[in-house]
Amino acid sequence: MESGNQSLKILAVSDEVVERFYSAHVRKLFPEIELIVSCGDLPYYYLEYMLDMLNKPMFFVHGNHDPEVEMSAHGKRRYPWGATNLDQKFVWFKGLIFFGLEGCVRYSKGEHQFTQLEMWLKVLRAVPRMLYNRIRHGRALDVFISHSPSRHLGDAEDPAHQGFESYRWLLKVFKPKYHIHGHIHIYDRNDFEPRLFEKTIILNTCSYQRLEIDLQEDGKDE
């Protein structure tokens, strides 16, 4: 684990390409960013450009509109090259525990879609590790990254945009500090205010969000 910094500055993106980020100007916009997080549904070339220009690590999960293969002059890619796929993985970064889950509720035969039951099984498979983290480190999880929101926590009622019930249970039981998701488009940035559920701050990162997380000494809760 790394120590010394008092906070972690994150640029979180999803769903909508921001044209000014696809230029050298992105360096001036985010000189302080230490980590990029993608919550899905963005072109791989766009994410790779930000990764290269900002020269910072990137975590990602797939969205339901991510292509199985994206063609480029450099060949076929199934994910943004140079980024770390968080799907069903626990990763330590700057003393924080990250965990991710890809996709949305199944509404068609497309990629990266899951039934409520399928996602329940994915969440339950992560429970032993979260229990271990709670015993070993004092908390199960710090930052939960997903494409879809939790059910009734910023989702919608149409079949394609309902959230996962298992995510809501995860937040209630394991209480991560943050849940960062995409999938739900918001057209007024005044509506991007975070919501609080139990002890978790929930952020919809559609297009982008800046986030600064205070770091506890040695990654421990006080």
GROMACS elastic network, one bead per residue, 0.5 to 0.9 nm:
[ bonds ]
;  ai    aj funct       b0    kb
    1    92     6  0.70822   500
    1    93     6  0.69400   500
    1    94     6  0.60116   500
    1    95     6  0.51728   500
    1    96     6  0.84708   500
    1   218     6  0.75880   500
    1   219     6  0.79382   500
    2     5     6  0.83457   500
    2    93     6  0.74249   500
    2    95     6  0.59778   500
    2   218     6  0.79172   500
    2   219     6  0.87499   500
    3     6     6  0.83090   500
    3    94     6  0.64790   500
    3    95     6  0.69960   500
    3   215     6  0.87490   500
    3   217     6  0.73081   500
    3   218     6  0.63732   500
    3   219     6  0.80666   500
    4    94     6  0.89872   500
    4   217     6  0.82440   500
    4   218     6  0.89157   500
    5     8     6  0.72622   500
    5    94     6  0.80604   500
    5   214     6  0.89566   500
    5   215     6  0.72930   500
    6   213     6  0.86107   500
    6   214     6  0.60470   500
    6   215     6  0.53005   500
    6   216     6  0.74677   500
    6   217     6  0.81523   500
    7    94     6  0.88752   500
    7   212     6  0.63091   500
    7   213     6  0.53009   500
    7   216     6  0.84923   500
    8    33     6  0.81304   500
    8    34     6  0.66309   500
    8    35     6  0.77903   500
    8    94     6  0.73486   500
    8   211     6  0.80715   500
    8   212     6  0.54784   500
    8   213     6  0.50891   500
    8   214     6  0.64710   500
    8   215     6  0.68755   500
    9    32     6  0.68975   500
    9    33     6  0.51366   500
    9    34     6  0.54472   500
    9    35     6  0.66435   500
    9    36     6  0.88998   500
    9   210     6  0.74372   500
    9   211     6  0.58521   500
    9   213     6  0.65685   500
    9   214     6  0.89400   500
   10    32     6  0.88223   500
   10    33     6  0.56456   500
   10    34     6  0.60440   500
   10    36     6  0.57633   500
   10    37     6  0.70961   500
   10   209     6  0.82404   500
   10   210     6  0.58877   500
   10   211     6  0.50286   500
   10   212     6  0.61056   500
   10   213     6  0.79900   500
   11    30     6  0.80020   500
   11    33     6  0.63705   500
   11    34     6  0.80440   500
   11    35     6  0.64014   500
   11    37     6  0.62225   500
   11    38     6  0.85275   500
   11   208     6  0.70456   500
   11   209     6  0.60393   500
   11   211     6  0.64218   500
   11   212     6  0.88880   500
   12    35     6  0.84178   500
   12    36     6  0.58320   500
   12    38     6  0.57836   500
   12    39     6  0.73675   500
   12   180     6  0.79535   500
   12   181     6  0.89330   500
   12   205     6  0.60242   500
   12   206     6  0.86130   500
   12   207     6  0.83316   500
   12   208     6  0.54598   500
   12   209     6  0.51640   500
   12   210     6  0.62877   500
   12   211     6  0.74400   500
   13    16     6  0.79550   500
   13    17     6  0.86615   500
   13    36     6  0.77525   500
   13    37     6  0.62789   500
   13    39     6  0.62454   500
   13    40     6  0.78333   500
   13    42     6  0.83114   500
   13    47     6  0.89721   500
   13   182     6  0.79077   500
   13   205     6  0.56226   500
   13   206     6  0.63832   500
   13   207     6  0.54156   500
   13   209     6  0.64717   500
   13   210     6  0.88805   500
   14    17     6  0.78508   500
   14    37     6  0.85498   500
   14    38     6  0.56082   500
   14    40     6  0.51828   500
   14    41     6  0.59898   500
   14    42     6  0.60316   500
   14    63     6  0.85167   500
   14   147     6  0.81308   500
   14   181     6  0.80602   500
   14   182     6  0.56182   500
   14   183     6  0.75381   500
   14   204     6  0.89202   500
   14   205     6  0.60090   500
   14   207     6  0.51883   500
   14   208     6  0.64399   500
   15    38     6  0.89742   500
   15    39     6  0.77316   500
   15    40     6  0.62412   500
   15    42     6  0.54639   500
   15    63     6  0.81553   500
   15    65     6  0.87275   500
   15   182     6  0.66432   500
   15   183     6  0.64709   500
   15   184     6  0.83900   500
   15   185     6  0.75395   500
   15   205     6  0.83645   500
   15   206     6  0.55468   500
   15   207     6  0.58168   500
   15   208     6  0.87689   500
   16    41     6  0.75852   500
   16    42     6  0.66399   500
   16   185     6  0.84611   500
   16   206     6  0.64841   500
   16   208     6  0.81262   500
   17    20     6  0.88994   500
   17    21     6  0.79680   500
   17    22     6  0.82495   500
   17    42     6  0.67656   500
   17    43     6  0.81129   500
   17    46     6  0.76899   500
   17   207     6  0.64140   500
   17   208     6  0.89964   500
   18    21     6  0.55398   500
   18    22     6  0.70936   500
   18   207     6  0.66066   500
   18   208     6  0.81714   500
   19    22     6  0.53253   500
   19    23     6  0.75498   500
   20    23     6  0.58527   500
   20    24     6  0.84712   500
   20    25     6  0.67213   500
   20    26     6  0.67724   500
   21    24     6  0.77025   500
   21    25     6  0.67998   500
   21    27     6  0.85944   500
   21    29     6  0.82496   500
   21    46     6  0.85213   500
   21    49     6  0.87349   500
   21    50     6  0.71096   500
   22    25     6  0.79140   500
   22    26     6  0.70280   500
   22    46     6  0.66185   500
   22    47     6  0.89403   500
   22    49     6  0.68263   500
   22    50     6  0.70548   500
   23    26     6  0.59875   500
   23    27     6  0.85321   500
   23    49     6  0.83099   500
   23    50     6  0.85444   500
   23    53     6  0.85429   500
   24    27     6  0.60649   500
   24    28     6  0.79041   500
   24    53     6  0.69251   500
   25    28     6  0.54180   500
   25    29     6  0.64689   500
   25    30     6  0.89992   500
   26    30     6  0.62483   500
   26    31     6  0.82930   500
   26    50     6  0.74070   500
   26    53     6  0.73054   500
   26    54     6  0.74554   500
   27    30     6  0.55235   500
   27    31     6  0.56261   500
   27    50     6  0.86925   500
   27    53     6  0.64672   500
   27    54     6  0.58800   500
   28    31     6  0.56841   500
   29    32     6  0.87719   500
   30    33     6  0.55415   500
   30    54     6  0.77248   500
   31    34     6  0.87475   500
   31    54     6  0.76188   500
   33    36     6  0.74733   500
   33    54     6  0.78132   500
   33    56     6  0.76367   500
   33   210     6  0.86646   500
   34    54     6  0.87265   500
   34    55     6  0.89224   500
   34    56     6  0.59183   500
   34    57     6  0.73598   500
   35    56     6  0.57256   500
   35    57     6  0.53570   500
   35    58     6  0.59321   500
   35    59     6  0.78290   500
   36    50     6  0.84461   500
   36    51     6  0.75013   500
   36    54     6  0.88417   500
   36    56     6  0.68999   500
   36    57     6  0.62453   500
   36    59     6  0.63987   500
   36    60     6  0.83870   500
   37    57     6  0.85903   500
   37    58     6  0.55766   500
   37    60     6  0.56784   500
   37    61     6  0.85496   500
   37   145     6  0.81857   500
   37   180     6  0.89093   500
   38    41     6  0.85249   500
   38    42     6  0.79678   500
   38    47     6  0.78387   500
   38    58     6  0.74164   500
   38    59     6  0.63123   500
   38    61     6  0.64804   500
   38    62     6  0.82911   500
   38   145     6  0.85698   500
   38   146     6  0.89505   500
   38   147     6  0.85946   500
   38   181     6  0.88063   500
   38   182     6  0.86382   500
   38   205     6  0.86979   500
   39    42     6  0.84245   500
   39    59     6  0.86409   500
   39    60     6  0.59236   500
   39    61     6  0.54550   500
   39    62     6  0.68106   500
   39    63     6  0.67991   500
   39   102     6  0.80104   500
   39   145     6  0.68211   500
   39   146     6  0.58612   500
   39   148     6  0.83952   500
   39   180     6  0.75628   500
   39   181     6  0.57239   500
   39   182     6  0.54807   500
   39   183     6  0.80218   500
   39   205     6  0.74915   500
   39   206     6  0.83933   500
   40    43     6  0.87245   500
   40    60     6  0.68920   500
   40    61     6  0.56528   500
   40    64     6  0.75694   500
   40    65     6  0.78680   500
   40    66     6  0.68871   500
   40   102     6  0.78189   500
   40   103     6  0.80311   500
   40   146     6  0.81640   500
   40   147     6  0.57420   500
   40   181     6  0.86209   500
   40   182     6  0.69406   500
   40   183     6  0.77322   500
   41    62     6  0.68124   500
   41    64     6  0.66112   500
   41    65     6  0.51832   500
   41    66     6  0.51268   500
   41    67     6  0.86615   500
   41   147     6  0.82398   500
   41   182     6  0.83877   500
   41   183     6  0.77145   500
   42    45     6  0.85958   500
   42    46     6  0.70436   500
   42    47     6  0.71621   500
   42    62     6  0.88052   500
   42    63     6  0.79782   500
   42    65     6  0.80665   500
   42    66     6  0.68222   500
   43    46     6  0.52953   500
   43    47     6  0.65958   500
   43    48     6  0.87846   500
   43    66     6  0.73144   500
   43    67     6  0.83729   500
   43    70     6  0.80737   500
   43    80     6  0.81475   500
   44    47     6  0.51752   500
   44    48     6  0.61073   500
   44    49     6  0.85725   500
   44    66     6  0.84533   500
   44    70     6  0.72722   500
   44    77     6  0.78413   500
   44    78     6  0.82271   500
   44    79     6  0.61610   500
   44    81     6  0.77262   500
   45    48     6  0.50410   500
   45    49     6  0.61179   500
   45    50     6  0.87923   500
   45    70     6  0.85827   500
   45    72     6  0.81728   500
   45    80     6  0.68183   500
   45    81     6  0.86208   500
   46    49     6  0.51780   500
   46    50     6  0.65335   500
   46    51     6  0.86923   500
   46    80     6  0.84955   500
   47    50     6  0.52699   500
   47    51     6  0.61209   500
   47    52     6  0.86341   500
   47    58     6  0.86136   500
   47    80     6  0.62812   500
   47    81     6  0.86949   500
   47    83     6  0.86116   500
   48    52     6  0.60510   500
   48    53     6  0.84881   500
   48    80     6  0.57359   500
   48    81     6  0.64351   500
   48    82     6  0.73101   500
   48    83     6  0.79218   500
   49    52     6  0.51722   500
   49    53     6  0.60317   500
   49    54     6  0.84243   500
   50    53     6  0.51117   500
   50    54     6  0.58064   500
   50    55     6  0.78329   500
   50    56     6  0.87582   500
   51    54     6  0.55032   500
   51    55     6  0.55017   500
   51    56     6  0.60767   500
   51    57     6  0.69861   500
   51    58     6  0.66378   500
   51    82     6  0.77303   500
   51    83     6  0.78455   500
   52    56     6  0.76492   500
   52    82     6  0.88110   500
   53    56     6  0.83911   500
   54    57     6  0.88120   500
   57    82     6  0.81042   500
   57    83     6  0.68201   500
   57    84     6  0.80080   500
   58    82     6  0.76399   500
   58    84     6  0.61773   500
   58    85     6  0.87289   500
   59    83     6  0.57534   500
   59    85     6  0.59685   500
   59    86     6  0.61946   500
   59   100     6  0.89287   500
   59   145     6  0.89092   500
   60    79     6  0.88369   500
   60    80     6  0.84483   500
   60    83     6  0.68141   500
   60    84     6  0.61740   500
   60    85     6  0.51321   500
   60    86     6  0.58315   500
   60    87     6  0.78391   500
   60   100     6  0.79749   500
   60   102     6  0.86068   500
   60   145     6  0.80742   500
   60   146     6  0.86125   500
   61    84     6  0.86311   500
   61    85     6  0.58407   500
   61    86     6  0.58030   500
   61    87     6  0.57294   500
   61   100     6  0.65735   500
   61   101     6  0.63925   500
   61   103     6  0.76751   500
   61   145     6  0.74409   500
   61   146     6  0.64119   500
   61   147     6  0.66432   500
   62    65     6  0.81276   500
   62    66     6  0.61378   500
   62    79     6  0.80999   500
   62    85     6  0.81908   500
   62    87     6  0.79096   500
   62   101     6  0.81930   500
   62   103     6  0.59106   500
   62   112     6  0.68817   500
   62   146     6  0.83535   500
   62   147     6  0.68602   500
   63    66     6  0.53791   500
   63    67     6  0.89873   500
   63   102     6  0.61458   500
   63   104     6  0.70666   500
   63   111     6  0.86015   500
   63   112     6  0.64926   500
   63   113     6  0.84901   500
   63   146     6  0.85030   500
   63   147     6  0.54939   500
   63   148     6  0.79460   500
   63   182     6  0.82862   500
   63   183     6  0.74134   500
   64    67     6  0.83799   500
   64   102     6  0.81244   500
   64   103     6  0.51186   500
   64   104     6  0.60610   500
   64   105     6  0.88468   500
   64   110     6  0.71757   500
   64   111     6  0.60433   500
   64   113     6  0.61003   500
   64   147     6  0.80408   500
   64   183     6  0.83610   500
   65   103     6  0.87215   500
   65   110     6  0.80218   500
   65   111     6  0.74821   500
   65   112     6  0.79505   500
   66    69     6  0.84684   500
   66    70     6  0.87313   500
   66    78     6  0.87712   500
   66    79     6  0.85660   500
   66   111     6  0.76509   500
   66   112     6  0.79142   500
   67    70     6  0.60608   500
   67    78     6  0.72942   500
   67    79     6  0.86631   500
   67   111     6  0.77128   500
   68    77     6  0.83560   500
   68    78     6  0.57363   500
   68    79     6  0.83774   500
   68   111     6  0.71274   500
   69    76     6  0.61979   500
   69    77     6  0.55781   500
   69    79     6  0.79378   500
   70    75     6  0.84489   500
   70    76     6  0.57868   500
   70    77     6  0.52811   500
   70    78     6  0.62941   500
   70    79     6  0.80620   500
   71    74     6  0.79711   500
   71    75     6  0.59876   500
   71    77     6  0.65117   500
   72    75     6  0.52070   500
   72    76     6  0.62898   500
   72    77     6  0.77985   500
   73    76     6  0.84703   500
   74    77     6  0.87032   500
   77    80     6  0.70211   500
   77    81     6  0.73353   500
   78    81     6  0.84770   500
   79    82     6  0.88611   500
   79    83     6  0.78856   500
   79    85     6  0.81697   500
   80    83     6  0.58146   500
   80    84     6  0.85297   500
   81    84     6  0.85280   500
   85    88     6  0.87244   500
   85    89     6  0.78416   500
   85   100     6  0.81864   500
   86    89     6  0.50627   500
   86    90     6  0.70898   500
   86    91     6  0.75251   500
   86    98     6  0.78963   500
   86    99     6  0.61529   500
   86   101     6  0.68959   500
   86   102     6  0.81769   500
   86   145     6  0.78070   500
   86   146     6  0.88965   500
   87    90     6  0.85943   500
   87    99     6  0.73133   500
   87   102     6  0.56212   500
   87   145     6  0.86283   500
   87   146     6  0.82185   500
   88    99     6  0.67271   500
   88   100     6  0.56510   500
   88   101     6  0.56273   500
   88   102     6  0.81719   500
   88   122     6  0.73184   500
   88   123     6  0.82831   500
   88   125     6  0.86108   500
   88   126     6  0.72848   500
   89    98     6  0.79887   500
   89    99     6  0.55721   500
   89   100     6  0.62427   500
   89   101     6  0.81667   500
   89   126     6  0.85116   500
   90    97     6  0.66590   500
   90    98     6  0.55588   500
   90   100     6  0.74198   500
   90   126     6  0.88880   500
   90   129     6  0.83792   500
   90   141     6  0.86286   500
   91    96     6  0.81673   500
   91    97     6  0.58489   500
   91    98     6  0.51183   500
   91    99     6  0.64744   500
   92    95     6  0.60847   500
   92    96     6  0.55056   500
   92    98     6  0.61780   500
   92    99     6  0.89999   500
   93    96     6  0.52591   500
   93    97     6  0.66538   500
   93    98     6  0.73864   500
   94    97     6  0.86331   500
   94   215     6  0.79668   500
   94   218     6  0.89714   500
   94   219     6  0.76690   500
   95   215     6  0.74166   500
   95   216     6  0.81197   500
   95   217     6  0.84065   500
   95   218     6  0.63595   500
   95   220     6  0.80591   500
   96   141     6  0.79188   500
   96   142     6  0.58850   500
   96   143     6  0.73971   500
   96   215     6  0.77320   500
   96   216     6  0.89944   500
   96   219     6  0.60383   500
   96   220     6  0.88534   500
   97   133     6  0.88134   500
   97   139     6  0.89904   500
   97   140     6  0.79907   500
   97   141     6  0.53196   500
   97   142     6  0.50355   500
   97   143     6  0.63005   500
   97   144     6  0.85728   500
   97   219     6  0.86756   500
   98   141     6  0.65630   500
   98   142     6  0.61073   500
   98   144     6  0.59635   500
   98   145     6  0.72981   500
   99   141     6  0.72483   500
   99   142     6  0.82159   500
   99   143     6  0.64928   500
   99   144     6  0.51038   500
   99   145     6  0.60963   500
   99   146     6  0.85231   500
  100   143     6  0.84717   500
  100   144     6  0.57554   500
  100   146     6  0.54700   500
  100   147     6  0.87255   500
  101   119     6  0.87452   500
  101   122     6  0.82018   500
  101   123     6  0.84424   500
  101   144     6  0.81599   500
  101   145     6  0.65205   500
  101   147     6  0.71426   500
  101   148     6  0.85408   500
  102   112     6  0.67196   500
  102   113     6  0.83685   500
  102   145     6  0.83689   500
  102   146     6  0.55840   500
  102   147     6  0.55791   500
  102   148     6  0.75841   500
  103   106     6  0.86430   500
  103   111     6  0.80720   500
  103   113     6  0.52150   500
  103   114     6  0.70021   500
  103   146     6  0.74560   500
  103   147     6  0.55769   500
  103   148     6  0.63476   500
  103   183     6  0.89027   500
  104   107     6  0.85712   500
  104   112     6  0.67692   500
  104   113     6  0.50224   500
  104   114     6  0.62042   500
  104   115     6  0.83940   500
  104   146     6  0.88805   500
  104   147     6  0.66314   500
  104   148     6  0.51267   500
  104   149     6  0.83854   500
  104   160     6  0.74891   500
  104   161     6  0.74323   500
  104   162     6  0.80750   500
  104   163     6  0.73645   500
  104   164     6  0.77423   500
  104   183     6  0.78738   500
  105   112     6  0.88065   500
  105   113     6  0.55205   500
  105   114     6  0.50883   500
  105   115     6  0.55919   500
  105   116     6  0.66603   500
  105   119     6  0.84771   500
  105   148     6  0.77458   500
  105   159     6  0.75390   500
  105   160     6  0.63650   500
  105   161     6  0.71374   500
  105   162     6  0.66175   500
  105   163     6  0.68585   500
  105   164     6  0.68549   500
  106   109     6  0.76141   500
  106   110     6  0.81421   500
  106   112     6  0.82626   500
  106   115     6  0.52203   500
  106   116     6  0.80730   500
  106   159     6  0.80056   500
  106   160     6  0.70699   500
  107   110     6  0.81743   500
  107   113     6  0.73928   500
  107   114     6  0.84428   500
  107   115     6  0.85227   500
  107   159     6  0.60927   500
  107   160     6  0.54651   500
  107   161     6  0.89257   500
  108   111     6  0.87289   500
  108   113     6  0.77865   500
  108   160     6  0.84699   500
  109   113     6  0.77786   500
  110   113     6  0.65585   500
  111   114     6  0.89455   500
  114   117     6  0.78877   500
  114   118     6  0.57414   500
  114   119     6  0.62011   500
  115   118     6  0.51012   500
  115   119     6  0.63549   500
  115   120     6  0.85764   500
  115   164     6  0.87519   500
  116   119     6  0.52886   500
  116   120     6  0.61582   500
  116   121     6  0.88060   500
  116   163     6  0.89925   500
  116   164     6  0.62562   500
  116   165     6  0.69557   500
  116   166     6  0.74978   500
  117   121     6  0.63624   500
  117   122     6  0.87992   500
  117   166     6  0.86423   500
  118   121     6  0.52513   500
  118   122     6  0.65263   500
  118   123     6  0.88861   500
  119   123     6  0.61689   500
  119   124     6  0.84922   500
  119   164     6  0.73797   500
  119   165     6  0.86553   500
  119   166     6  0.67784   500
  119   167     6  0.85551   500
  120   123     6  0.51436   500
  120   124     6  0.60537   500
  120   125     6  0.85771   500
  120   164     6  0.83548   500
  120   165     6  0.78609   500
  120   166     6  0.52740   500
  120   167     6  0.82880   500
  121   124     6  0.50793   500
  121   125     6  0.61366   500
  121   126     6  0.88287   500
  121   166     6  0.88288   500
  122   125     6  0.52455   500
  122   126     6  0.67665   500
  123   126     6  0.53106   500
  123   127     6  0.67668   500
  123   166     6  0.66511   500
  123   167     6  0.76181   500
  123   170     6  0.74935   500
  124   127     6  0.51472   500
  124   128     6  0.80391   500
  124   166     6  0.85918   500
  125   128     6  0.70008   500
  125   129     6  0.83330   500
  126   129     6  0.56133   500
  126   130     6  0.63838   500
  126   131     6  0.88415   500
  127   130     6  0.50432   500
  127   131     6  0.60965   500
  127   132     6  0.85454   500
  127   140     6  0.89454   500
  127   170     6  0.89038   500
  128   131     6  0.51246   500
  128   132     6  0.61708   500
  128   133     6  0.86153   500
  129   133     6  0.60965   500
  129   134     6  0.85732   500
  129   140     6  0.78163   500
  130   134     6  0.61383   500
  130   135     6  0.86907   500
  130   139     6  0.78953   500
  130   141     6  0.65916   500
  130   174     6  0.75815   500
  131   134     6  0.50555   500
  131   135     6  0.63524   500
  131   136     6  0.85792   500
  131   139     6  0.83327   500
  131   140     6  0.60972   500
  131   174     6  0.86075   500
  132   135     6  0.51896   500
  132   136     6  0.59198   500
  132   137     6  0.80743   500
  132   139     6  0.89313   500
  132   140     6  0.73396   500
  133   136     6  0.50565   500
  133   137     6  0.52622   500
  133   138     6  0.67982   500
  133   139     6  0.59350   500
  133   141     6  0.72667   500
  134   137     6  0.55317   500
  134   141     6  0.78545   500
  134   174     6  0.86140   500
  135   138     6  0.57426   500
  135   139     6  0.72562   500
  135   140     6  0.80145   500
  136   139     6  0.79933   500
  136   140     6  0.89175   500
  137   140     6  0.75607   500
  137   219     6  0.81806   500
  137   220     6  0.67269   500
  137   221     6  0.85680   500
  138   220     6  0.67801   500
  138   221     6  0.68056   500
  139   142     6  0.75383   500
  139   174     6  0.78039   500
  139   175     6  0.83536   500
  139   176     6  0.80263   500
  139   220     6  0.81698   500
  139   221     6  0.75628   500
  140   174     6  0.59693   500
  140   175     6  0.77310   500
  140   176     6  0.71832   500
  141   144     6  0.72014   500
  141   174     6  0.70087   500
  141   175     6  0.73860   500
  141   176     6  0.50361   500
  141   177     6  0.75751   500
  142   175     6  0.80685   500
  142   178     6  0.64408   500
  142   179     6  0.86749   500
  143   176     6  0.58255   500
  143   177     6  0.59920   500
  143   179     6  0.59484   500
  143   180     6  0.74542   500
  144   171     6  0.87921   500
  144   176     6  0.66821   500
  144   177     6  0.81893   500
  144   178     6  0.61538   500
  144   180     6  0.62919   500
  144   181     6  0.84162   500
  145   178     6  0.83448   500
  145   179     6  0.59622   500
  145   180     6  0.50473   500
  145   181     6  0.60206   500
  146   149     6  0.71186   500
  146   179     6  0.76573   500
  146   180     6  0.64421   500
  146   182     6  0.72069   500
  147   180     6  0.81670   500
  147   183     6  0.57827   500
  148   155     6  0.79892   500
  148   161     6  0.76985   500
  148   162     6  0.80766   500
  148   163     6  0.58771   500
  148   164     6  0.71682   500
  148   167     6  0.89762   500
  148   181     6  0.58567   500
  148   182     6  0.59818   500
  148   183     6  0.55114   500
  148   184     6  0.77234   500
  149   152     6  0.83755   500
  149   153     6  0.66852   500
  149   154     6  0.64267   500
  149   155     6  0.58273   500
  149   161     6  0.84916   500
  149   162     6  0.78179   500
  149   164     6  0.66801   500
  149   167     6  0.75095   500
  149   168     6  0.85992   500
  149   179     6  0.84249   500
  149   180     6  0.82159   500
  149   181     6  0.57276   500
  149   182     6  0.69816   500
  149   183     6  0.73544   500
  149   184     6  0.78112   500
  149   202     6  0.87624   500
  149   204     6  0.79712   500
  150   153     6  0.53389   500
  150   154     6  0.71696   500
  150   155     6  0.67607   500
  150   162     6  0.80236   500
  150   165     6  0.61208   500
  150   166     6  0.74669   500
  150   168     6  0.50520   500
  150   169     6  0.86325   500
  150   171     6  0.86542   500
  150   181     6  0.88977   500
  151   154     6  0.75214   500
  151   155     6  0.61380   500
  151   156     6  0.84190   500
  151   162     6  0.62620   500
  151   165     6  0.50263   500
  151   166     6  0.81113   500
  151   167     6  0.72924   500
  151   168     6  0.62103   500
  152   155     6  0.57318   500
  152   156     6  0.76174   500
  152   157     6  0.88409   500
  152   162     6  0.79215   500
  152   163     6  0.68331   500
  152   164     6  0.87288   500
  152   165     6  0.83803   500
  152   168     6  0.82112   500
  153   156     6  0.89009   500
  153   163     6  0.76271   500
  153   168     6  0.77395   500
  153   195     6  0.81848   500
  153   197     6  0.80032   500
  153   202     6  0.82111   500
  154   163     6  0.79939   500
  154   184     6  0.77158   500
  154   195     6  0.84111   500
  154   202     6  0.86016   500
  154   204     6  0.78731   500
  155   161     6  0.61162   500
  155   162     6  0.53847   500
  155   163     6  0.53287   500
  155   164     6  0.89375   500
  155   183     6  0.85659   500
  155   184     6  0.65829   500
  156   159     6  0.82049   500
  156   160     6  0.83706   500
  156   161     6  0.52409   500
  156   162     6  0.51627   500
  156   163     6  0.74010   500
  156   184     6  0.76224   500
  157   160     6  0.82277   500
  157   161     6  0.65493   500
  157   162     6  0.55287   500
  157   163     6  0.87556   500
  158   161     6  0.56255   500
  158   162     6  0.63025   500
  159   162     6  0.57925   500
  160   163     6  0.88625   500
  161   183     6  0.71982   500
  161   184     6  0.68411   500
  163   166     6  0.88938   500
  163   167     6  0.79013   500
  163   168     6  0.86158   500
  164   167     6  0.54341   500
  164   168     6  0.69943   500
  165   168     6  0.53316   500
  165   169     6  0.65456   500
  165   170     6  0.88228   500
  166   169     6  0.50160   500
  166   170     6  0.61353   500
  166   171     6  0.87028   500
  167   171     6  0.62499   500
  167   172     6  0.85894   500
  168   171     6  0.51998   500
  168   172     6  0.62033   500
  168   173     6  0.86863   500
  168   197     6  0.88684   500
  169   172     6  0.50374   500
  169   173     6  0.60376   500
  169   174     6  0.82495   500
  170   173     6  0.53492   500
  170   174     6  0.56357   500
  170   175     6  0.72205   500
  170   176     6  0.84743   500
  171   174     6  0.55699   500
  171   176     6  0.63457   500
  171   179     6  0.80653   500
  171   197     6  0.76203   500
  171   198     6  0.74837   500
  171   199     6  0.80960   500
  171   200     6  0.67231   500
  172   175     6  0.57322   500
  172   176     6  0.88361   500
  172   197     6  0.77267   500
  172   198     6  0.62742   500
  172   199     6  0.81179   500
  172   200     6  0.84187   500
  175   178     6  0.84028   500
  175   197     6  0.88376   500
  175   198     6  0.70733   500
  175   199     6  0.57215   500
  175   200     6  0.58553   500
  176   179     6  0.70705   500
  176   199     6  0.72293   500
  176   200     6  0.56477   500
  176   201     6  0.83097   500
  177   199     6  0.65708   500
  177   201     6  0.61818   500
  177   202     6  0.87331   500
  178   199     6  0.85398   500
  178   200     6  0.51986   500
  178   202     6  0.58264   500
  178   203     6  0.75516   500
  179   200     6  0.66692   500
  179   201     6  0.62356   500
  179   203     6  0.62928   500
  179   204     6  0.85986   500
  180   201     6  0.83742   500
  180   202     6  0.59819   500
  180   204     6  0.61472   500
  180   205     6  0.67006   500
  181   184     6  0.84679   500
  181   202     6  0.78560   500
  181   203     6  0.63844   500
  181   204     6  0.52020   500
  181   205     6  0.59602   500
  181   206     6  0.78941   500
  182   185     6  0.76525   500
  182   203     6  0.83530   500
  182   204     6  0.53901   500
  182   205     6  0.52581   500
  182   206     6  0.51410   500
  182   207     6  0.83918   500
  183   204     6  0.81608   500
  183   205     6  0.85754   500
  183   206     6  0.68935   500
  184   204     6  0.73361   500
  184   205     6  0.87781   500
  184   206     6  0.67984   500
  185   204     6  0.86050   500
  185   206     6  0.58794   500
  185   207     6  0.83604   500
  186   189     6  0.71195   500
  186   191     6  0.70593   500
  186   192     6  0.75269   500
  186   204     6  0.85302   500
  186   206     6  0.67395   500
  186   207     6  0.87436   500
  187   190     6  0.88114   500
  187   191     6  0.80168   500
  188   191     6  0.56390   500
  188   192     6  0.75793   500
  189   192     6  0.53164   500
  189   193     6  0.83118   500
  190   193     6  0.68844   500
  191   194     6  0.86999   500
  192   203     6  0.75122   500
  192   204     6  0.66963   500
  192   205     6  0.79859   500
  192   206     6  0.87349   500
  192   209     6  0.85048   500
  193   203     6  0.75225   500
  193   204     6  0.84438   500
  194   201     6  0.63400   500
  194   202     6  0.54674   500
  194   203     6  0.50050   500
  194   204     6  0.73763   500
  195   200     6  0.83025   500
  195   201     6  0.58155   500
  195   202     6  0.51884   500
  195   203     6  0.69498   500
  196   199     6  0.67328   500
  196   200     6  0.56604   500
  196   202     6  0.60549   500
  197   200     6  0.52610   500
  197   201     6  0.65954   500
  197   202     6  0.73333   500
  198   201     6  0.84797   500
  203   209     6  0.80339   500
  204   208     6  0.85511   500
  204   209     6  0.78948   500
  205   208     6  0.50208   500
  205   209     6  0.52179   500
  205   210     6  0.86520   500
  206   209     6  0.76572   500
  215   218     6  0.82147   500
  215   219     6  0.64591   500
  215   220     6  0.84449   500
  215   221     6  0.89088   500
  216   219     6  0.50501   500
  216   220     6  0.55380   500
  216   221     6  0.60471   500
  216   222     6  0.71633   500
  217   220     6  0.60214   500
  217   221     6  0.80263   500
  217   222     6  0.85729   500
  218   221     6  0.88427   500
